[in-house]
Amino acid sequence: MINYQGEDYTETEFYGREILEAIQLTNKFPTPKKVLIEMLEEMRHEQLNLIDKEELNHYIHAKK
């Protein structure tokens, strides 16, 4: 669980909330796909040190 501003969120809920906040900050609805991809890429880079590299590699190979 992640506590953010006094409320508990699962990791999925927290990152989903961050994505929605990023969309709202663009003030563009619907948000163009290119902008969403750029925001997700930026979030991925910010959180790269939190990702277990071995688990990520297993996931990538499983998706193939």
HELIX and SHEET records of a PDB file:
HELIX    1   1 GLU A   11  THR A   26  1                                  16    
HELIX    2   2 LYS A   33  GLU A   46  1                                  14    
HELIX    3   3 LEU A   48  LEU A   50  5                                   3    
HELIX    4   4 LYS A   53  LYS A   63  1                                  11    
SHEET    1   A 2 ILE A   2  TYR A   4  0                                        
SHEET    2   A 2 GLU A   7  TYR A   9 -1                                        
END                                                                             
